[in-house]
Each structure stands twice: as C-alpha cells, then as structure tokens.
Amino acid sequence: MENVYDIAIIGAGPAGLAAGLYGARAKMKTVIFEKSKNGGQIVITHEVANYPGSVENASGPSLVARMVQQCKEFGAEIKRDDIVEVQLEGDIKVIKGQSGEEYRAKAVVVAAGASPRKIGCPGEKEFTGKGVSYCATCDADFFEDFEVFVVGGGDSAIEEAMYLTKFARKVTIVHRRQGFRCAKSIEEKAKANPKIEFLLDTVVEEIKGDGILESVVFKNVVTGETFEYHADEEDGTMGVFVFIGVVAQTDLYKGIIDMNEQNYIITDDCMRTNIPGVFAAGDCRVKPLRQVVTATADGAIAAVMAEKYINEKFGE
C-alpha cells in the first residue's frame, strides 16, 4: 500500500528505538515519531552502569546516539512531530501530528514513556529552570558550591543526591517518611557521605523568590509545623531537585487503549494491547521494572509481534 507505513512507533526513547531497529531490520517500512529529544528520560542520565554490555562510563546521551544510528543504518525514519490524535480501530491506523500531517500505518507501537512527577506546590512551576530542576545531570553544575535540596526517597532520589555532592557544598534529602524506598546499599552510601543531610517526615509546601528561588517553605507531616528556609545571603539562591516518581504519558490514549488506575497501558507478554495491531512498550505500560534494559526488550518484542501481526493480517 502506497504511503502506508508498516509500523509507526510513537516515542523515541529506548523502547521506541529498539522497536524501530527490529522493525527496520525485518525490512518493514518503519517510522518513529518524537516530539522533542530522542532518548526519553535516559538522555538526562549521567552514567548508565547497569545496562548489560554498555562500555565503561557510558552516558545516557551516548547510548541513545548509538541506538539512533543503528535505526537509521537499517532504514528507519525518525520524524520530529508531536502526535496529537490517533484513530486506532480498523486495519489501517491513522496518526495525526501537530505539524498538520496525517500518517497511516498497519501497526502502531506506543512507546510514549513517562515524565517526572511534580510536587504540585505553589511556586514550583514559576521557578522551574530558576532553581527547581528534575535532572541533576542537566543542572548540577549551576549549583557549584551552593546548597541544594533533593525531594524524594527512592533509588533515583538518593542516587541523584550523591551525584549532586560532586557540585553542591551541601545536599539535604527531603522525604515525607522516616524510611526510604531505595536499595539498602544506596541508602548506606548516602548516610556515609559527609555532604548529605536528611530532613525526614517533611514535605515542600511552597517555593518562593523574586525572579530566582530564594526560600522554601517546609511542613513536618507529623507535627504539622511549617518553617521557611532561606538561601544563604552570599549565595542569593539554592536548588530544589525533585525525584518523586514518574507519570505515564498516556493521556492521548485514554478511552481508546485499556489502562490501569495509574494510566499505564495494559499489555500481554507480547506487548499486545486490547486493540489488534496496536502494541505498547517501555515505561508507559504496566510492568514491574522500568529500566533501559526492560524498555529495549519491550521494544524488540513489540516490533517482532507487529511484524507477525502484519504478515497474518495483510498476507505479506
């Protein structure tokens, strides 16, 4: 069919790029759509130490660059377009981009990923990029010899706090409970780090400043007491890094593809959704572990199953 892709992949994170690689290698006409930067969350990762076979000191961006290169070598197209509408019922799926272009495909792989969860307090939005950050790798060097607060208690929060100690003179981890959700080995390392302090049973109530972040209002969830912490006068500002989980980027598919209560897409082991010819891969689907290695595995499976679906459905 002319002007119809075999596989259209929405999202160019590790899941989408792996699907693109497997789709293109199978000689299927493959396109990957990405609204912003290729790579998803991994591009803000300073070091990827737990991806099997990755070279020593591999960074998120370097790993993504290699994935993109592999996709292109096998003939996958990567298009910069934000997908704003989908029509997934029927044999030929229709995808519409913000560019105004309309694309058609025999199978679709949703690899839309997830994005950082926000605190949701007053001032957070206003001071994002002016003291508030969701990426230590991106912004740590702006806070050389400054004080920073890290909000969260999971693996990423503690790991990023330790990374920030390379730059900041003091790092305070703010967590709403006493106990942490991170691996014990990571917690022990953080507690042994002389630059790290802890503010427990505490949440961020408000972020304040005049143009740049100057103070943070904290609340003790046990006593109900609030207190305001001001940046050192000589510094003039400080940093708040937020690592409290991720949110699936699946709003576009609500009411179309089956999801769980947290809006993660439900699939079987073959990445199939409730709609024939529509697959999901990576962080946007229901799964027990969200890591680069599981995302790439999802993408590979989705593409292989999409090829099988196309062969059976269209007799190719």
C-alpha positions in Angstrom: 0.0 0.0 0.0 1.5 3.3 -1.1 2.2 5.9 1.6 1.3 3.5 4.4 4.0 2.5 6.9 4.2 -1.0 8.2 5.0 0.1 11.7 4.6 3.6 13.2 6.3 4.0 16.6 5.3 6.8 18.9 8.2 7.8 21.1 12.0 7.7 20.5 13.1 6.5 23.9 15.0 3.2 24.3 11.7 1.2 23.8 10.8 3.1 20.6 14.3 3.0 19.2 14.6 -0.8 19.9 11.3 -1.3 18.1 12.5 0.8 15.2 15.7 -1.2 15.0 13.9 -4.5 15.0 11.2 -3.3 12.6 13.6 -1.8 10.1 15.9 -4.9 10.2 12.9 -7.0 9.3 12.6 -4.9 6.1 9.4 -3.3 7.3 8.7 0.4 6.4 9.2 1.9 9.8 8.8 5.4 11.2 9.5 6.7 14.7 7.8 9.9 15.9 9.4 12.0 18.6 8.1 15.4 19.8 11.3 16.6 21.4 14.7 15.0 22.1 15.4 11.4 21.1 16.1 9.1 24.1 13.4 10.0 26.6 14.4 10.0 30.2 17.8 8.3 29.6 19.2 11.4 28.0 19.3 13.1 31.4 21.2 10.2 32.9 24.8 10.9 33.7 26.1 7.3 33.7 24.4 4.1 32.6 26.2 1.5 34.7 23.5 -1.2 34.7 22.8 -1.7 31.0 24.4 -5.1 30.1 27.3 -4.7 27.8 27.5 -1.0 27.9 31.0 0.4 27.7 32.7 1.8 30.8 31.4 5.3 31.7 28.7 5.1 29.1 26.3 8.1 29.4 22.6 8.2 28.5 23.2 10.5 25.5 26.0 8.3 24.1 23.8 5.2 24.4 20.9 6.9 22.7 23.1 8.3 19.9 24.2 4.7 19.1 20.6 3.5 19.1 19.5 6.2 16.8 22.5 5.5 14.4 21.5 1.8 14.3 17.9 2.6 13.5 19.0 4.9 10.6 21.5 2.3 9.3 18.7 -0.2 8.8 16.4 2.4 7.2 14.0 3.5 9.9 12.8 7.1 9.6 12.8 9.4 12.6 10.3 12.2 12.3 10.1 15.2 14.6 6.4 15.6 15.2 4.1 15.7 18.3 1.3 13.1 17.8 -1.9 14.8 18.9 -4.6 12.4 17.6 -4.9 8.7 16.8 -7.5 6.6 15.1 -6.5 3.0 16.0 -9.6 1.0 15.1 -9.6 -0.6 11.7 -7.0 -2.2 9.6 -5.1 1.0 8.8 -4.3 3.1 11.8 -4.4 6.9 11.3 -2.0 9.2 13.3 -2.1 13.0 13.2 0.8 15.2 14.1 0.8 18.7 15.5 2.5 19.6 12.2 -0.8 19.0 10.5 0.5 15.9 8.7 -1.5 12.7 8.8 0.2 9.3 8.8 -1.1 5.9 8.2 0.3 2.5 9.3 -0.7 -1.1 9.5 0.6 -1.4 13.1 1.4 1.0 15.9 3.8 0.7 18.8 3.0 3.2 21.6 6.3 3.9 23.4 5.3 7.3 24.9 7.3 6.8 28.1 6.8 8.7 31.3 7.9 12.1 32.7 8.9 13.3 36.2 6.1 13.7 38.7 5.7 17.2 40.1 5.4 18.3 43.7 2.4 20.3 42.9 3.1 23.2 45.3 2.9 26.9 44.8 6.0 28.3 43.1 7.2 25.0 41.6 6.2 25.9 38.0 7.3 29.5 38.3 10.8 28.5 39.5 11.4 25.6 37.2 14.7 26.4 35.5 15.3 29.1 38.0 16.2 26.9 41.0 13.8 24.0 40.5 15.1 21.0 38.5 14.2 17.4 37.7 17.6 16.5 36.3 20.8 16.5 38.3 22.9 15.7 35.3 21.5 18.7 33.4 21.7 21.3 36.1 24.1 20.2 38.8 26.9 22.5 37.6 24.7 25.6 38.1 24.8 24.9 41.8 28.6 24.6 42.3 29.3 25.4 46.0 25.6 26.2 46.6 23.1 24.4 48.9 20.6 22.1 47.3 17.5 20.1 48.5 16.6 16.8 46.9 13.0 15.8 47.3 12.2 12.0 47.3 13.1 8.7 48.9 13.5 6.2 46.1 16.6 4.9 44.3 16.8 7.8 41.8 16.4 10.5 44.5 19.3 9.0 46.6 21.5 8.3 43.6 21.0 11.9 42.3 21.7 13.3 45.7 25.0 11.6 45.8 25.8 12.8 42.3 24.9 16.4 43.4 27.5 16.2 46.2 30.2 16.5 43.4 29.0 20.1 42.9 27.0 21.4 45.8 28.6 22.2 49.1 25.6 20.7 51.0 22.8 18.4 49.9 19.7 17.8 52.1 17.4 15.0 51.2 13.7 15.8 52.0 11.5 12.8 52.4 7.9 12.6 53.7 8.6 9.4 55.7 11.4 8.1 58.0 12.1 5.1 55.9 13.4 5.1 52.3 12.3 3.1 49.3 15.7 2.8 47.8 18.1 -0.2 47.9 19.8 -0.5 51.3 23.3 -0.3 49.7 22.4 3.1 48.2 21.0 4.4 51.5 24.1 3.4 53.4 26.3 5.2 50.9 24.3 8.3 51.2 24.3 8.2 55.0 28.1 7.8 55.0 28.5 10.9 52.7 29.5 13.9 54.8 27.9 16.4 52.4 24.4 14.8 52.8 21.9 15.7 55.5 18.3 14.4 55.9 15.0 16.2 56.5 12.5 13.5 57.2 8.8 13.4 57.8 8.8 16.6 55.7 7.2 17.9 52.5 7.7 21.0 50.4 4.8 23.4 50.9 5.9 26.4 48.8 8.8 27.6 46.7 9.4 31.4 46.8 11.7 34.0 45.4 11.9 37.2 43.3 12.9 36.0 39.8 15.1 33.2 41.2 14.5 30.7 44.0 15.3 32.3 47.4 13.4 30.3 50.0 11.5 27.1 50.6 8.6 26.5 53.0 8.7 23.0 54.5 6.0 21.2 56.6 6.6 18.5 59.1 3.8 15.9 58.4 3.9 14.5 61.9 3.7 17.8 63.9 2.0 19.9 61.2 4.6 22.7 61.8 5.8 24.8 58.9 9.1 26.6 58.6 10.8 28.7 55.9 14.4 28.1 54.9 16.2 31.0 53.2 19.2 30.8 50.9 22.5 31.9 52.3 22.8 35.7 51.8 26.1 35.4 49.9 24.7 32.8 47.6 21.4 34.5 46.9 19.8 31.3 45.7 19.8 27.5 46.1 18.5 24.4 44.3 15.5 22.1 44.7 15.8 18.8 42.7 12.6 16.8 42.5 12.7 12.9 42.2 9.3 11.6 43.4 8.5 9.2 40.6 7.2 9.4 37.1 3.8 9.8 35.3 2.9 7.8 32.2 2.5 9.9 29.1 -0.7 8.3 28.0 -3.4 11.0 28.1 -3.8 10.8 24.3 -4.9 7.1 24.6 -7.4 7.4 27.4 -10.7 5.8 26.5 -9.0 4.2 23.5 -6.5 1.7 24.9 -7.1 -0.2 28.1 -5.1 1.2 31.1 -4.8 0.6 34.8 -5.8 3.1 37.5 -2.4 4.8 37.2 -2.9 5.3 33.5 -0.3 2.8 32.4 -1.2 0.8 29.3 -2.2 -2.8 29.9 -0.5 -5.4 27.6 0.1 -9.1 27.4 3.6 -10.6 27.4 3.7 -10.0 23.6 3.1 -6.2 24.1 -0.3 -6.5 22.6 -3.0 -4.1 23.8 -6.7 -4.6 23.6 -6.7 -3.2 20.0 -5.5 -5.6 17.2 -2.4 -4.2 15.6 -1.6 -1.8 18.5 1.3 -2.6 20.8 2.8 -0.8 23.8 6.4 -0.8 25.0 8.6 0.7 27.7 7.7 2.9 30.7 4.2 3.7 29.5 3.0 0.2 30.1 2.2 -1.8 33.2 5.4 -3.6 34.3 7.3 -4.4 37.5 10.6 -2.7 36.5 11.2 0.4 34.5 14.8 0.4 33.3 16.6 0.8 29.9 17.1 -2.9 29.7 13.4 -3.7 30.1 12.4 -0.9 27.7 14.6 -2.2 24.9 13.3 -5.7 25.5 9.7 -4.5 25.2 10.5 -2.6 22.0 12.1 -5.7 20.4 9.2 -7.9 21.3 6.6 -5.3 20.1 8.3 -5.0 16.7 8.6 -8.7 16.2 4.9 -9.2 17.2 3.9 -6.3 15.0 5.7 -8.0 12.0 3.9 -11.3 12.8 0.5 -9.4 13.0 1.1 -7.7 9.7 2.1 -10.9 7.9 -1.0 -12.7 9.2 -3.4 -9.7 8.6 -2.1 -8.5 5.3 -0.6 -11.7 3.9 2.8 -10.2 3.4 
